Structures are given as C-alpha cells and as structure tokens.
Amino acid sequence: MREPRPRDLLAEQRNQRLRTTLTRLRDTKFGGNQAATARAIGITAASLSDILAGKRGVGIETLLLISDLVNVS
C-alpha cells in the first residue's frame, strides 16, 4: 500500500471538516432531522447520508447551499 500524498491528506481533512459541519448543522438547526437538513440543502436524504458516511463528496453548488445555511461565504 502506498503512502498517502499530502494532497490526498488535505482533501480528506477538508472532507472531514465538511462532515463535521453538516453534522453540527443537522443537530443544532434541524434537531437531528437528517431529512429536513437534506431538504434545506437541496439534496436527498440518501445523498446526505452518503456524504456524512464519507461515501461521496459534494459539488460546488451543494457547497454554496451549505455555506448559505451556516452563514459562511
């Protein structure tokens, strides 16, 4: 198994921060309701579940929608 490249590690750190942010958003703003969180973002609950599980990433449009929800630009 090869050693992870610094770029791979940076991407994983960003993905982990995104998952942490989404988890906090779900728990604080939507009372833990994953379906409501997904609707607010504009994605399916299944997609949000996959993102939180690290099975998929997000595109720029989804990132922008999430940033609007957490008041970040």
Secondary structure by P-SEA (a helix, b strand, c coil): cccccaaaaaaaaaaaaaaaaaaaaaaccccccaaaaaaaacccaaaaaaaaaccccccaaaaaaaaaaaccc
